[in-house]
Amino acid sequence: MDALHEKQQALEDTLRGLGSVAVAFSSGVDSTFLLHTAHRVLKDNVIAVTLTSASFPEREHKEARDFCAREGIRQIIVASDELSVPGFRENPKNRCYLCKKALFSDILKVAEENGIAFVAEGSNVDDLGDYRPGLQAISELGIKSPLRAAGLAKAEIRALSKEQGLPTWDKPSFACLASRFVYGEPISEEKLRMVGQAEQLLIDLGFTQLRVRIHGMMARIEVLPSAFEKLLDETVRSTICTRLKALGFTYVTMDLQGYRTGSMNEVLSPDTSEGTRSGVPC
């Protein structure tokens, strides 16, 4: 743990050097750990900025509000609309770049209005291993990435979060609902709602790490291989099919590879230029 605590110290030193910071806070594992550490180091010189939109379910927004209330952290909630960002609805390969550029520009304005010197976000070193065009936007805007600067990986952030008693230490990974769409398939508020409600159903049924990918009007369900048997239980399977078709899906399928991050990026060529990515094994 000594090496891990050295990274923790490096993170604290980085944050202390910023003086004041607005943390882009989504209630995920990474941003919760970053916000908690920043608040402990900088106290009232930290604010949490949470963007609400159709791309994030209400449960995530509620967890963000509840955490800030418990920790006594000042939170500013900004209503955002990714669907109004030029090009976003068309869902090009650099969709995340377009979205991050617009949303973090809004957070920079909030920071300036509140006398905060820097904006920070919660990407970690593992995020460098997949196609992440949003990181380009973050770099262009001068947004700080303290977890990456400290060399922290996801597993290390979870370990430190558990040690510090954070409720998110074992929270399943989550990404915005727009990541469930095939590149080039238009994104609409209706389909975002369908995906969000489908995933909430699976959560309510007891599944943890999961995705519902959308292909036209077909749902492709990803769960951990250890949950395959549960997914195929006759009662559970029937419930999922009935409920998802009621939401508007025509077909409901199960992905035999199971859950993995960035499965929509598997169709991209290795030389995709808008960001970095690595090959995803079958």
C-alpha positions, 0 to 999 in steps of 0.5 A: 500500500506504500506505493498507493499512498504515495499516489494519494499524496501526489494527488493531494499535492497537485490539488493543493497547488491549484488553490481552488477548483471546480470538480465536474461531479457525476457521482461516479467512482472517480469523480466522487473520490476526486471531489472527496479528496479535493474537499479534504485538502482545499475545504471551502475552495472547492465546488462541485459542478453537476450537469443534468441532462437526458444522457444521465439517469435521475438516480445518478443526479440524486446520488450526486446531490445526496453526497454533496449534502452529506459532505457539506460540499457546495454544489452547483447544478447546471441544466445542460442539453447535449442534444442541442450541441451542433453535430451531437444528434448525428452521433459521429465518431467524435461525438464525445469530443463535441459534447465535452467541449460544450459541457466543460466550456459551461463548467469553466464559466461557472468556475469563473463566476464563482472565483474558482481558479481551475476546473478538474475532472475525474479521468484515470490512467485506464481511460488512456487505453480506449478511444476517448476523443473527449480527452482531446477536448479536456486538454484543449480547454485546459481542464485539469485531470489530477487522478491521471497526473497522480498515475491512479488507475481504477482499481487503485481509486476503488481501493483508496475509496474503500479505505476512506469509507466512500460509498462508491468504492464498489459502485459499477462503472457508468458512462453517459447513455449516449455511449449505448448508440452505434456511431452514426445512429441518430440520438434522440431523447426518446431513445435515451429514455428507452435505454435509461429505463431498460437499464434501470429495470435490470438494476431493479432485477438485481444486475450490477455491471451492465449495459443496454446497447441500442441498434435501431430498435433492437436492445443488446444486453451486456451483463457479466458472464457470472450473471448469464444464468440469472439473465436466462432464468425463465421468469427474469428473461420473460420479464425483461422481454415484456418490459423492454418491448413495452418501452419500444424495443422490437427485439431483445438480445443477449451479448454472449461476450458479456459486459465490457467497456467501450464495446461500441468502439470495436467497429472502429479501425485501429488508426482512428485519429480523433482519439486514442484506442486499443484493440478489444479482445473477443 
